[in-house]
Amino acid sequence: MDDNAVLELPHVIEPSSSHDKKNKENSFAFWSGLFVDELPERNKCSSVFPSSIILSACFLIIFAIGYLRLFETQPVDKRSIETLDDIGSHMAILTRVINAIFLQNALINGSIFMNDVMADTFGVPNGSLFDSIDEVSVRRPINLIKTMELLSNQSTITLDKAMHKLNGRAMGNGSTVSFAEIEEFNSSTRHTQIRSIATSIKDMQRYLTELTSPNSSMTADEASSFLPALVGFQASLKQLKRIHGEVAAVGDSLYRLRLFLAEMECLKTSFKSLEPSVTLLGSWLNSSNNKATKTQLDAFNNLFSPINSVFSPSQVLIGLPNKSKDLEMLDMDFENKWLKEMLNKGSSLDELKVALLPVCDISSELASVEEGWTKPKKMLYFEIVQQTLMTIRNVDKLYPKRLLKSFSRAKANFTQLDPADKFGASETDKLKNLINSTSALEDVRNDLSFLLNSIFTDFNDTEINLLFSSLMSLNDKDKVERFRNSPLTNKYRQMFDSANVKIQELESKLDKFRDFHSAVLKFKPFVDGVIDVSTSIDSMIKAVANYVNVLKLFSPYTADQLKEIEQLGAILWLARDKLIKSLILDINLRKEIRLADGANRLKSFSSAREITFQLAFSQKTLALYQRPDLHQLINNFVNNGTKLAQKIETLSTIERQSIGSGWNNFFSIGPLMVTLSSEIKTLTSNISNEKVDFKSFGNSLSILDKVKVPSLDFAMMFSTLDDLNSTDIGQSPE
């Protein structure tokens, strides 16, 4: 036993009026006792679960507080039954009291300052993280966040239809524009040729009708001369096919022109819709303060990081998780029957209350800044900052300045080439209206197509020649009779009957088609301008698509986040102001502690910090064990962790090396976690104690030692999860 480790833990005594002078001098001789050996320091990255150190700490408390307890009386022979809820409640009360003693002692001896208390209130490792906080530096990242929100509102949703069409062109599905087929088509000549063919069809129909008539007077010479003419009609069909091809080419050119004008309109719409974002994005990318803003965002990230809060080195308020509210609760705690029995055999704790009054009074200082630093608020701010930093990283990967420059150059080039700017919007509308109303062209093309593909599809000059050859050896009378009664004669009579009707319909539509074609030719200068655009439109579309890909990286913030963004600056400035004023508060507080009755005697309780930590961790552990959803959480952790470990094994060797070893041992950890869940379920729900004292309380806490908790390096696991974002696993939907 190390005698140098002896620590005084005074008793709370009864009111001084009930004692003699000697007792009066010792009237604030709070708990006394001996601590043997120093408590081991807790590893900052260790699990929040207790190990066997809980039991040893409890015995230290028992030994320290019970060994030389003043005013010892005969124990009352009565047993008490405590539930786990009772133990948790009593432990919270005792932890608050001892934490207050530790806090007050540390403030008076200078081991901590109000700066540390404020930092712990904010849930940050130390107050120096606020050193870079000032109105200007805070305003920059907040303005950037607002800019990013505006950029996310420059939604590409409104451009989706336009971009779909433009992306289709970028993939090789776009239109090429040419005016050559339109310009080369001579409508007058082709109309003359069609009318000539119409005359031939009419003549053929007349000859065949006369031949097949019962009263026909056709001679053998007439019949013999008709068959070569019928065979020669093949040339007219070929001419019809050429005309049909040329008309179809004109129609196809107009169709492609119509599609291209639509693509130009989409591109123009895209440029116009994206114009506001150019100013916003440009103001950010070209700002000289970007590096400082990024540094400030990193500072915000450290301030709001939940990891920093969990692994904070100071934790001077570890036993006061509700900060000011817990300090305010001390006033009621001193009236608690169980605490009175534990510390002063049921007597008043007023003198302890007076001694701790200075540290209890700082609750108002903490309350003034706590609202903005609750766990939900901090997590909300952390998510805002994380989203902003991730957006910056993702945007930087695309070299946004270069893409913005390409987009601006493409827009300027389009504006310069756009024929609408040269000829006026009205000319554009006229051309669009004209080529969107192509019924005159479609009628001619459809009639030609019907003649060629429906009426004359069975025209066969070979069978006609064979018929002609078979007639050559016959006399005139038989020749005419054979020709009249041939099935081919009836076939071609019906063919030319139909053709004659259709060609007359076609002739009636030629004038409208000629007028339409002439009207289109008048727009040749405009179309030439469109063709100029077509030579560079693909590069323009690529520039727009690349720029839109940058904008898509700006995700909108939630309504709750937007609401808090406005408060972020005020919360940070207030925290910074409180930290500065805490220097003055330190001086005043130390003075108040020195003047407080009995505060001097508390200084002998030098193990208050260690006991506070042990009780706080035990309290958190018990609360965790009592969570209704704990076993489901453990089950989810094991199942998801195992799946993730299996996924990690599929990564390449280089990727596995890059993410570290945070998940390597999970296959062995899983079964241990299942065992942990089983042990927690077996915890005794009711504990019987002989009396209310520290020995009994220590025995109650010792049940936590029965649960063996595997060692889990959560900090390494967090780090691994962050690193996984850059791998195939992190980028997959799963």
Salt bridges, closest charged atoms under 4 A:
GLU14 OE1 - HIS19 NE2 3.57
GLU82 OE2 - HIS90 ND1 2.69
ASP131 OD1 - ARG576 NH1 3.70
ASP203 OD1 - ARG206 NH2 3.67
GLU246 OE1 - ARG190 NE 2.49
ASP252 OD2 - ARG256 NE 3.00
GLU263 OE1 - ARG169 NH1 2.87
GLU265 OE1 - LYS432 NZ 3.14
ASP298 OD2 - LYS294 NZ 3.18
ASP326 OD1 - ARG96 NH1 3.96
ASP331 OD1 - LYS353 NZ 2.65
ASP333 OD2 - ARG96 NE 2.73
GLU335 OE1 - LYS340 NZ 3.40
GLU365 OE1 - LYS578 NZ 3.15
ASP418 OD2 - LYS268 NZ 3.28
GLU427 OE2 - LYS430 NZ 3.51
GLU442 OE2 - ARG445 NH2 2.77
ASP447 OD1 - LYS502 NZ 3.65
ASP447 OD2 - LYS509 NZ 2.96
GLU463 OE2 - LYS491 NZ 2.63
GLU481 OE1 - ARG484 NH1 2.98
ASP497 OD2 - ARG493 NH1 2.98
GLU505 OE1 - LYS502 NZ 2.91
ASP511 OD1 - ARG195 NH2 3.71
ASP511 OD1 - ARG514 NH2 2.85
ASP528 OD2 - LYS524 NZ 2.92
ASP538 OD1 - ARG169 NE 2.81
GLU566 OE2 - LYS146 NZ 3.04
ASP577 OD2 - LYS581 NZ 3.13
ASP629 OD2 - ARG627 NH2 2.81
ASP693 OD2 - LYS691 NZ 3.63
GLU734 OE1 - LYS647 NZ 3.04
